Amino acid sequence: MLEVRAPGVPRRVLMLGWEYPPHITGGLGTACQGLASALARRGVDVTFLLPWLHADEPDDGVRLVAAGIDDAPAPYGDATPAKAHASARSDNTRRARYAGNMVQAAARFAASAAKLAWRETFDVVHAHDWTAVPAGIAAAASANAPLVVHVHSCEHDRSGPSAAPEIVAIEQAGFDAASRIVCVSRYTASVVRKHYDVDPAKLRVVHNAGPAGRVRARRGRRRIAEPVVLFLGRLTYQKGPERFLEAAAIVSQTRSDVRFVVAGTGDLYHRTIERAAALGVGACVHFTGFLGAADVARAYRESDIYVMPSVSEPFGIAPIEAARHGVAVLVSENSGVAEVLPSAITFDPHDSADLAAALLRVLSSTRLRKRLAQRGRTEAAALRWETQAKNLDAVYGEIARADGESL
């Protein structure tokens, strides 16, 4: 098992995950890179196993290894099949739905992880989300090392009452096998305690952060002169796009000048467009489809308010990015990001009238929008991956001390 490392000897960590920037379907890959690269800067020896590589991943001190699963599906939302990535446009537009064969792909990924863990020496095996749990269990057994399971979201967040039993079972197996369960927020830890059989002593909270560096200030006249309210995320049950549209319908009865932008794609894409038409807001709601990084930044710069209406959001990196761009942020009260972004106004994600009231309040006061933007920028700037990597490394050290005491 994990040995107590001598001073100056780097910890050897095998991380397992399904995606890594720039090819991502949501916040999972961004968080994986943020933590892994920050750990590497701390001197931790990080090997990150992925189903496939695209040859354009960043050189950020993390050793990336491909499992060779070229036909693996995307983890969540829409994604092009892996074999098409080489010829895909730079914005990596996604079309194929996340499907049931993910469970089989996760099993194949586990076999590759076990082989890698057998060939090399690792002190910790760290699995990100359920897709990597089978691989984490197999690799930890092969390496005779402790397992850390990192919960970026669970099936009850993503699917609510329609949670897939086979995925819930995989998550539970990971929690049973793990020495520590790292949750991205206190909110997520509470969801895990509610829906799974876990030892609370295993749970630790390590929040996510946002990208480092300064954001370019807005310059010149915007393309859209009217107030803009932005939804940016996967169009899935979890993200609550229907509630966003219902709130837009209420707001438009009072403020006909407001424009609503829905940026993203997902399994509810066409249904969401149809819902906008049924609510009579088709003229004031604009659907952009999937946006690449440059277009995402442009969307933030063109917006006055960012809304995250998720039914259940373990964290939410997009609100941090919006805050960094000086956008007033409204988030679901069922979200982890509210724990680190106190300036964000929260609302009941099941009550479109509550969201509409919050929107009208912010839209009616330029002074309030500026205050929210200023505070949000300050709070977002304080969220650094280096801090969260330090917290995660402390979890590794905690396991090491516990194992050392048991010898």
N, C-alpha and C positions, 0 to 999 in steps of 0.2 A: 504494500500500500504506500501511500504518499509519505515520503520521508521529510523530516524537518530540514530545510535547506540551510546550508552554511552561508554566512554573510558573503555577499558578492557572487553567489552562484545563482544564475537565473532559473526561475521556475519554468518547467517545460509543459506547455498546455496544448492539448489537441482540441481545437474547436470544430464543431460540426454545424453546418447551416446550409440552407437551400439557395441563398442568393447573396450577391455581393455587388456593390456599385461598380460600373454605372448601369448594370442590367438588373433592375429591381421592379417589383410590382407594388411596393408600398414602403412603410417605414422599417420593416424588419431588416432588410439588407443594409439600410443606412445605419441602423443601430449596431448591427454586427460589425461593420467597418469602423464605426466610431469607437467602440470598445476595444476591438482587436488592435487597431493601429495605436491607440493611446496606451494599451498595455505594452505593446512593442517599444514605445518610446520610454516606458518605465524600465525597460531591460528584460521584460518577460519574453521568453522564447515561444512565440505563437505559431503553430501550424494550423491552417484553416482548410478543412476538407469540404469541397463543394461537389455537387453532382457533375458539373462541367465548368470549363473555363472558356473565355472568349478572346483571350490574348490582349485585351485592352483594359484590364483591371489595373488600378493604381499601384505603384511601387511604394508602399507605405510601411515597410519594415515587417510585414506579415508574410510568411511563407504560405502561398496558396497551392493547393494540390487538388487535382481533378479526379473524381471517382470513375469517370468514363461512362456515366449514364447519359448518353447523348439524347435520348428520347424522353428524359424525365419531364413531367409537366411542371407548370408554374405552381408555386405554393398557394397563392391566393389570387383572386381576381382573374384578369385576363392576361395571357402571355403568349407570345409566339412559341411554338415548339423549339426545343433547343437547337435542332439541326438547321433551323432557318435563321438563327441569330447572325450567322456570319454574313448573310446577304441582307439582313434587315436594315431599315433606315436608321440613322444615328439616334433618332428619338425612341427607337426600340418599341414601336407601336405594337400593341398586343391584341390578339384576336381569339385564341383558343381558350375555352373555359377550363378552370381548375376542375379536375374530374376525379372519379372514383379510383382510377388507376394510380393515384398518389400513394395509396397504402402499399401497393405492390412495389412502386418505385422506392418507397422508404425502406422496404425490406432489402432490396438490392443495394441501396446505399449503406445499409447496416453491414452487409457482407464485405464491402470495400473498406469500411471503417475498421472492422475487426482485423483485416489483413494488415492495414497500415499500423494499427496499434500493436500488432504482433511483431512487425519488423523493426519498429523503433521504440524508444523509451519515452514515456510521458508520465508526468506527475499528477496531472489532472485531465479528465475528459469533460468537456463543457458542451452541452447540446442546446442549441437554440430552437425553441418551439417544437411542436409535436412531430413535425416531419423529420426531425433529427433525433427524436427520442429512441427509436429502435437502434439506430447507429450508436447512440451514446451508451446504451445498455451493453451492446455487443463489444464496443471498443473498450469500455471500462473493464469488462470481464477479461478481454484479451490482454490488456495492459496491466491488469491487477492494480488498477488505480481508482480513486473515488470519482463519482459522477456528480457534476453540477448540471441541473436542468434549469434553463432560463426561460421563464414564461413571459413572452412578449404579448401573447393573447392565448386564450383557451377556447375550446370549441363552444362553450356556453356563451362567450363573448360574441363569437362570429355568427352563430346560428340560433342562439336563444332556445326557444322550445323545440326547434327542429334539429338539435344537436345530434350528430351521427354517433351511435353507440360504439362503433369500432374505433373512432378517433378518441372518444372519451376514455375508452379502455386503454389505448396506447398512452394517453396522458397520465392515467392513473398508474400504469406500470412504471412510467418514468419517475413519478413522485415516490413510489415505493422503493425504487432502486437508488434514488439520489441521496447523497450525503447532505447536500444543501439544495434548496429550491429558491432561485433568485427571481423575484418578481419586479416588474418595472415600476410599480407604484404600490402604495398602501391599499389603494382601491383594488388592484389586481390580487393582492394577497388575501383580501376579504372575499373575493370571488372564488379563489382557490379553496379557501377554508369552507365556504358555503357548499360547493358542488362536489368536492372530492374528499376522500379519506386521507388526510395528511397529518403528520406530526407537526404542530405549530413551531416546535423548536428548530425544525429544518428551514423555516421560511426566513428569507432576508430580502430587503428592499434595496435595489440599486436603480435609481431613476435614470432615464435617458437624458440626453442633452441635445444640443444643436450644432450645426457647423460653425467652425471658428472663422475669424476674420470679419472685416467691416463690410457692411452692405452698402452698395452704391445708392446715394440719396436720389430721390425723385428729381428730375430736371425737366423743365419745359412744361408744355401743356399736355395733358393726358389725351388719349384717343377718345375716351368716353367722358363727356363733360358732366353727366348726371352722376349721382351717388351710386356706387357699385358695392354689392354684397356678394362675397365669393364663397362657394362651396368647392373644396378641392380634395378629392379622395376617391376611393373605389366606390362604384355604385352597387353596393351590396346591402343586405338587410342590416348588417352591423352598423354601417355608416349613417343610416337614417336619412337618405335623400328625400324620401316622401314627406317627412316632417318639414324639411327645408322648403319644399314646394308649397305645402299647406300654409306655412308662415308667410311665404311670399304672396300668396293669394290674399291673406288678411292685410298685410302691409300695403299692397297695391290699391286697396279700397280707400286708403287714406293718403298714400303718397304714390301718385301715378308716375312720378319722375324717377323712381328707383329702378335700377337695372340689377338683375340677379344672374350670376354666372355659375354654371355647373361644369366644373373641370374634372374630367376623369372618365373612366369606363368601367364596365363590370357586368355581372350577369343581370342586373336590373336596368341596364342602359336604355333599352327600347321601352321598357315599361315606364321608366321615369319620364321619358319624352311624352309618352301617351298620357301620363298622369298630369303633366303640365298643361297639355291641351284640354283635358277634361276639366281642370280647375280654371280654365280661361286665362292663364298667365303665359301662354305661348309667346306673346309679343314682347314680354319684358324679361323672359328667362332665356339665356343663351347657353347652348351646349357646345363645349369645345372638343369633347373627346379627350383622349390621352394627350398630356403635355410633356414635352421634354424639359430638361432642367432650365434652359434659357427661357422658355415660354412660361414656366412656373414662376420664375423670378419676375417676369414682365407682368404676369397676372397679379402678383402681390402689389407691384408698384402701381397698377391701375385700380386697385381696390381701396375702399374706405373701411370696410368691415369684413372680417373673416369669421365664418361660422362652422363649427364642428358639432353637428347634431347627433352624434353616435348614440345608439341605444346602449352600448356598453363599450367603452374605449379604455383599454388597459393603460395607455399613456397618451400618445398623439404628438408626433414630432412636428407635423404641419403647423399647429398653432405657434410653436416656438419660431419657426421660420417666418410666419406672418408677422409676429411681434418684432422680429429683427428688422423687418422691412418697414416698420412704423405703421402697421395696420392695427386698428382696434380689434380685439379678439373676444368672441363669444363661444363658450364651450358647454357641452353637455355636463350636467352635474354628476353623471356617471362616467367620469374620466379621471385618469391619473394625472394628466398635465396640470390640472387645476391646483395640485399640491405644490407645484414649483412655479406657477404663473399666477400669483394671487390677484393681479390686476384684471385678469379675464373675468368677464361677467358670465355667470353660470345660469342655466335654465333647465327646466324639466324636459328631457328629450321625448317624453311621451305626450307632451302638451304643446301643440303648435301655437296656441294662443299665448302661452308663456314666452315662447321664442319670439313671436311677433311683437309682443309688448316690449321685450328687451331691445329688439331692433329699432322700433319706433323711438324709444327713449334715446338711443345712441344717435340715430339719424337726425333727431330734432335738435341736438346740441353739438355744435362745432367744438365748443370748449371741452365737453366731455370726451369727444373723440380724440382730441389732442392730448388730453390728460391720460387716457387709456393707452394711447400710442407711446407716449414718453415713458410711462411706467413699464409698459410691456417690453420696450427696447432694453431698458436697464435690467429687468429681470432675466430676459433671454440672454443677454450678454454674460450674465453670471453663471449660466449653465454650460459647463465645459466637460468634454469627454475625459479630460485628464483627471478631473475630480471623481467622476464615476468609475474610471479605471482603477484609481486608488482604492475606492470602496470595494470594487470587485476583487482586487488583489488581496485585500484584507480578508475577504471570505475564503480565498484559497489558503491564506496563512492560518486562518482559524481551523480549517480542516487538517492542515499539517500538524498544528499543535495538538489537536484532539487525537490524531493517529499516533503521534509521538508519545503521548501520555499513555496510550493503550498498549504500547510495546513492553 
